[in-house]
Amino acid sequence: MQRLSFLIVALISAIVVSCTDKQEETYTIKGQVSDSLASLDGVKVLLLKDSGGTDTAFLDNGKFVFTGMADKMAQGAVFVSTPQNPMPDFETESIMPSFFVPVVLEEGETEVFIGDNVSIKRGELSSRFYALQKELLFEQITADGLAGAESDPAKIEQIYKDMTEKIPVICKKYYEGNADNTVGALAFHMMLQWLSADELKKYWDMASDKVRMELKDEVSLLLAEKGLELDENNQMVEKTSGNTAIGQKFTDFDVKTVETQEIGRLSDYVGKGNYVLVDFWAFWCGPCIGEMPNLANIYKKYKGKNFNLVSISVDDSLEETKAAIKNNNMAWTQLMSDAKAIDEDYGISFIPYMILFGPDGTILEKNLRKDEIGKALEKYLK
């Protein structure tokens, strides 16, 4: 069952660590609680900051106020603490819209109401921050409800798959216009795993220096998989290690056929006048196997149209490789090679990795995945 189990934690806890470069401006968070909360004994209001600190305010005729140094990269949560519920437990059903509201420690005044109906009446960034979280939580709660009423594991899996496909759509909407504040940082964080290499670079280029600093470590973990790296100026560029530069001719290396173990060279297949898509894979690689139905469709569509498809296994387990080829209907050219040699010759340290070579063996596109493959071939094989 596929769930965004990290979602609640991501929305409530410190996804990103506040930047220490504080601005001179101040924030003021004013609020009022419902009469039912104000009438309880021992009620106080907490401002839980993502930097780890907690401010406390006591009610005055149901009202409270917090002030401090503003920073649009800093987030917090206003929580009504009662003797029965002194700290939030962050269960989905209990945090919104009851007793809890996330805020941004932005310049100027933010005004909130907490009770049976939580709302943010003033505070531009806080309003966006809260709205983003509400949309994400709505999708989670809706999926949980549908899954709870379903007994078929396959249908439950599909419910959560449908939910996760909505997450990047929501986050992209909020990232636009918020690439310089914590709303954008949260949106970037939540959609990160779904971004293609082109999208990742596009959104990174939009981000402010502070947002980049917040997300640098997290983003860096995915860069190699996307064929990207950060340069000395924190700019996202194509990974330059190995011989995979666009416009460069292929680097030759030894291969052998899976079926007969006949030894040859990559040059036996590339640079012979056809466009060639080379797929580096292994039978134990889940994402590699996940690409095979797409590759089968690609092969069927373009076979015999100045195009060849070549898969190169980087594992030497011959029988298991043969079984995977049979089970996944891989009817195109199947080769094997040494993973170390491919790493040294092309700088490829992860799979699946696909390179599209032109008729003369020039690298046209690299690190293609999913829909990117079809788009690239459509471009060259109209």
N, C-alpha and C positions, 0 to 999 in steps of 0.2 A: 504494500500500500504506500502510495507516494503522497507525502504530506509536507507542507512547509512547517516542519516542526520547529525551525529556528525563528519563525515569524514573530511570535510574541516576544521572545527574548530580544530580537533585533529591534522591535518597536519600543521596548521599555528600557532596556539596559543601554550602556554606553557602547553603541556600535562604533562610534568614532571618538577618539580622545580629543578633548577640547584643545584648541590651539593656545599656546601660552602667550602669544602676541596680542594682548588685550587692547581694545580700543579705549579711548578716553571717555566715550559717551556712557551714560548710565541707562539701566533698564528699570522700569517700575511695573510690577505685576500686581494689579488690584483685583480683588475678587470678592464674591459674595457666595455664601452657601445657602441652601434651602432652609426654611424654618424648621423642618423636621430634623435636620442635622444640627442647626444652631441651638436647638433646645436640649440636646444631649449633654450630659455631664462629661467633663474631661476632654472636650473636643479641642483639637489644635490642627493647624494646617502646616504641612511640610512642603518645602521646595527641594526635591531630590535632584541634584545636579550631576551631569554626566562626568564631571571632573572628580566626583567622589564626595563632595561636601553636601551637607544638608542644612538648610535654614529653617527656622521654626517661627511661626507667627500665631498669635492667639486672637480669637474672634472679638470684635467690638461691634455689637449689634449685628452679628452675622457677617461682618466684613473683615477683610484682612489685606495686608499689603507687604510686598517684598521689594527691596531695591538692591542694586549692585552694579558692578561694571558690566557694560554691554559687550556682547560678542556674538555676531550672527552665525558663528560656527559652533556656538555652545547650545546645548539642549538641556532640558530639565523636565520635571514632572511635578505638578501641583497635586498634592494628595491630602484628603481630609482624614486625619488620624483619630480614631475613637478607641476607648479602652477595649472594646470587643475586637477591633480590627486595627491595631496600632501601625502596621506596615502593610503595604499592598502585597498580595501573594501572586499577582500577575497571571491569574487564571483568566482565560478569555472571557468567561461569563461575568467576571466580577470587576473588570477594570474600566470598561467603557460601556455605557455612559454613566457609571456610578462611581462617585467619590474621587475620580482621577481624571486629569487632563494633561497631555503633553504640551510643552511650550518651548519657544526659542527665546533665549536671553537677549532679545533684540533691543536696539535703541528705542527710547520712547516708552509709551504706556501700552501694556497689554491688559485687557480686562476679561476676566473669566467668571463663569457661573458654574457652581458645582452642586449637584443634587440628583434628583431623579432624571433630570435632563441637563446634561453638560453642554456648555456652549462657550465659544470664544467671541466676545463682542467687539474687541479691538485687539490689534496686533497682527500686522499683515503676514509676517513669516510664521507666527504661531498658528494662524488660521490655516495656512497652507500645510504646515507640518501635521496638524491635527486631521485635516481632510485627507491627506495621503494615507495616514494610518487607519482612518475609518474605512477607506475603500479597501485597503488590503485585508483588514480584519473582517469586513463584510464577506469577501470572497472566501476566507478561511472558514468562517462560521457557516456560510451557505453550503460549502462543500462538506463540512462535518455533518450537517443536518441531512443532506442527501445520502451520504455514505452510511449514516446511522440507520437509515431506513432500507438499506440494500444489503442483501446477503451474498450476492454473486461477487467473488473476489475480482473477477475481470472487470465488472462494471464499477466496482469501488475504485479500482486502479484508474479507470478512465475518468471518473469524477475528479480525482485529484490531478490527473494529467491535464484535464480541461482547465482546472483552477490555476495550475502553474503557468499555463500559456497566457493567462490574463495578466499575470504579475508584471512582465516587462512592458506591456501596453500601458498599464496604469502608471508605471514608474517613468516611462519616457515622457508622458504628458506632464508630469510634475517636474521633471528635470529641466525641461525647457523653461528658461526664465529664472531658474534657481541654481545655476551652476556655480554660484559664488557664495553659497550659504549651506547650512546644515540640512535644509530640505533637499537640496540637490545631492548632498553627500549620502543621505539616506536612500534616495531614489536610485543613485548609482550603485550603491551597495546591494540593494534588493534585486536589481536587474542584471548585475554583473555576469552571473553565470550563463545568462541567455544571449549575451551579445556576441555577434560575429566579430572577426578581426577588424573589419571596416567600421562597424558601429563602435567598437571599443575605442578605436583611434579617434573617431569623430567626436564622441562624447568627452574623451580625455582632452582633446584640443579645446573644447568649450569650457572646461573646468578652470576655475581660478587657482592661483598658486596655493591658497589655503586648503581648498578642497583636494587638490592633488597631494598635499602633504598628509592630509587625513587618511587618504585611501592608498597611498603609495605602496605600503607593505602588502596590503591585501591584493591590489591589482598585480603586483609583481609576481605573485604566485601563479597567475594565469597567463602571463605574457609568453612564456616558451611554448605553451600549448597553442597559442594563437599565432605563433611565428613573429612575435614582436619583442621589443626590448625598450628600456628607457635609456636615453643617452645622458651625458653629463649635465645637460640642462633640464633634465626631467621631462624631456619631450619624448613622445612615443614614436618609435621608428621601426621599420622592418628589421628583423633579426639578421645581422650581417655575418655571423659566424658560419663557416662552411661555404660551399660553392653554390648557393641558391639565389644569387642576385638576379632580379628580373633583367632580361636582356643578355644574360651570359649564356654561353654554350654549355651543354651538359658536360659533366665530368664522368669519364668512363670507369667502370668497375666490373669485376667478375660476377657472373650469375650462372645459375644452372636451372634447367627445367625441372618442374616438380615431378612430371610423369616419368621421364627417362633419366633424369639426373645428368643430362648432356651439358657439358660446360661451355659457356659462351661469354659474351660481353654485353653490356647495356647497349653498346653501339650496334649490335645486331638488330635492335628493335627501335632505336631512337635515331633521328637524323636521316631517315630513309625516304623523306618526301611526304610523310603523313603527320598529322597532328597526333600526338601520343599522350594519353593521360596515364601517368605512372602512380600506382597506389601502393604505398608501403604499409604493411599490415602484419598481424600475427593471429593465430587461431584463438589465443587466450585473451585477446583484446576486445572487450565488450563494445566500445565505440567503433572499432574496426568492423566487427560483424554487423553492427547497426547500420553501417553505410552500404552493405552489400545489396539490399533490395534496390536502393537508389542507383548503384553502379550497374546492376542488371538492366534497369530501365534505360540508363544512358547507353549501354552497349547495344541494346536492341534498337534504339532510335538511330544511332549514328554508325552502326556497323556497315562497312563497305562504302562509307561516305568520306573518304580521305581521312579516316580516323581509326586508331587502334587503342585498345585499353589493355594495360599490362599491370598485373598485381605482383608485387615482390614481397614474399614472406621473409621476415627477419628472424624467424625461428627455425632451428634445425631439426625439429621433431617431425620427421617426414610423414609418418602415418597419421598423426593428429592433424597435420596441415592438409593432407589429402582428404581426411574425413570432413573437415570444415569446408573445403572447396566443394565437395559433393553435397553436403547438407545445405549449402547456401547457393547452390545452382550457379557457381562461378564458371561460366562457359567460355570465358576469354583467356588470354595468355596468362599462364601461371608460372612464376619463376621463384627462386629462392636465392638469398645472398646472406652475407655475413653482417650482422647488425653493427659490429664494431667498424667494419669498413665503410658502411653507409654513414655512420656517425662521423667518421674521420673525413670522408669525401664530401659529404653534404651538410654536416653539422646538424643532422636530424636526430634529436634525442627523445622524441615522443612520436607515437602513432595513434590514430591514422594520420598520415601525411601524404598529400597528393600534389604532384607537380604536372602542369600542362606544358609539354614541349611543342615548339613549332616544327614545321617540316624540315628545317635545317638543324634541328636540335637546340634551338634557342629556348631558354626558359621564358614562357609567356606569363604564367600565373603560378602561384605556389600556395601551399597550406590551404587548399580548397576543402570545404566541408558542405555537406547537405545541399541546399539550394544554390550555393555559390558555384557548384560544379556545373549544373545545367546552364546557369547564366553565362559562365565563361565559355562554354562550348557554343552556346547560341551566338555569342559575340563573334567567334572565329569561324563557325561552321553554319552560317546562315542558310 
